[in-house]
C-alpha cells in the first residue's frame, strides 16, 4: 500500500464512520457511464512527512445544503463504490487564458455524514485528479508544486449537499475538443472543452511546473514487448531534442520492460505535413534520440536499433474525407514505437483467487474503445453478510498484477494498464485508491458493489472480444468491445 492511501484512510476514518449505503442512482443526463482513459517510475518521492496538513477538526468553510428545484446535474461522474456515494456533477472544462485549462464540477455528498475534499484526496496535497487525452496519449496532472496543487480550498460538505470545485491544469492544444476526467472515488467520464472560461475569482492561484506527460502503455506478444510514445510530448514541433517530459516517459518505459537482455528497436514516425525528405530525416533523428536515452535506462545487455519511417506508415488519416486537414489524426501519426525482444519472466500471474476466496463476485461492466485505448471496467460485488477484504493498490509492481488491477488479453497479446509518466501519487490510469467505504481502506462492505476500472492500449480495430484478467480473481472474464 502506498503512503498516500494510508493518509487517505486516516482522513476518511476521522471524518465519516457510516456503514454501507444503498446503490447510487444513475444520472438521467446520459453521461452516467464512463465513456472513455501509465506507469510511474519508482523514483518518485512521496510527500514529506514533515509537510504540514490541517487537522480534520480545524475550522473550514462549509458547503451549503442543496436547495429545492436543483438544476440538471449535467455530465456526472458516478461513484466508484455504492458504499461511498459521492458524485462529480455538472463537469465542465474551459480554457483559462492561453496556457491553462480549468476543470469545474460540483462535488455531491450522498452519505449521511459530513465529508471534505481532503477525505477523497481531492485537495492540494493528495491531488487524486487527472485528465487524459486518449487521441494523443497525453496525461495532465494538477498544476502546482508538490503540496500546493491548484485546486479549490478544502471544505466540508454536509450530507446531501454539494460544493463547487475548480482545478487547474496545463491547457492542451487548441484542436483538443474533449478529455477524460478521472476523480478519486468516481468513475471516469469524457468531458468536452467549452468556450466559456471561469471567472478570475474561480481560478485557484499558484505556481509550479506543468504536469504533462506521455501515457506509457505496454503490449506483450510472446517474447516481445511493445510501447508507443506520442511525439508531441517527447519533442517540440519540428525538433528532435527530448523534452523533460520525454525523459520521464523513457525512464518509466524502461522500468516496465520485463526482459533482462535482448534487442531494442526504436521506430520514428511523422505525420504527412512537410516534404518527404524532411519527414524522413526528422523521424530518424527522433528515433535516435529515444534510442540514446533508453541506453542508460536499460543497460548494456541489450542491442539497440533505430529507424525512421517518415510519413510512410500512418496509423490514422492525415486528412478528413473531404480533403481538409485532420489535426487529431496527424497527432496519432506523430509517434515513436519501441519494441523489446528478449528473454523474460511471465509478466504477471493469471491465477490466484484471494477475491473469490473471500466470497467476492466479479463481472464485466464494459470495455469501450477510445481511439487507441480501451476503457475497461469490472464490477466486484460482496453478496455476503460480512465485510470482505479487497486489497487494491494503484501502484506499479514489476512483473506482478496486484489485486484489483486489470489487464486485457487479445489474440496472442496482453495489454497492460497505462501509466502516468509524470510525478503523481498514483501510478496507473485506473481506480485511483482503495477507499471503497468510509473509514477503511481495502474493504468492501456487505452488499456493496465497487467498479474497478483502467485504461489499456487497444487491440486492432478488427478485434471485437477480449478477456479481462482481474488481479486476485483467478480465471479471466470474457468481454465484448463497444465503441466509446
Buried (B, 14 or more C-beta within 10 A) or exposed (E): BBEBBEBBBEBBBBBBEBBBBEEBEEBEEEBBBBBBBBBBBEEBEEBEEEEEBEEBEEEBEBBEEBEEEEEEBBBBBBBBBBBBBBBBBBBBBBBBEEEBBBBBBBBBBBBEBBBBBBBBBBBBBBBBBBBBBBBBBBBBBBBBEBBBBBBBEBBBBBBEBBBBBBBBBBBBEEEBEBBBBBBBBBBBBBBEBEEEBBEEEBBBEBEBBBBBBBBBBBBBBEEBBBBBBBBBBBBEEEBBEBBEBBBBBBBBBBBBBBBEBBBBBBBBBBBBBBEEEBBBBBBBBBBBBBBBBBEEBBEEEBEBEBBBBBBEEBEBBBEEEEEEBBBBBBBBBBBBBBBBBBEBEEBBBBEBEBBBEBBBBBEBBBBBBBBBBBBBBBBBBBEBEEBBBBBBBBBBEEEEBBBBBBBBBBEEBBBBBBBBBBBBBBBBBBBBBBBBBBBBBBBBBBBBBBBBBBBBBBBEEEBEEBBBBBBBBBEBBEBEBEEB
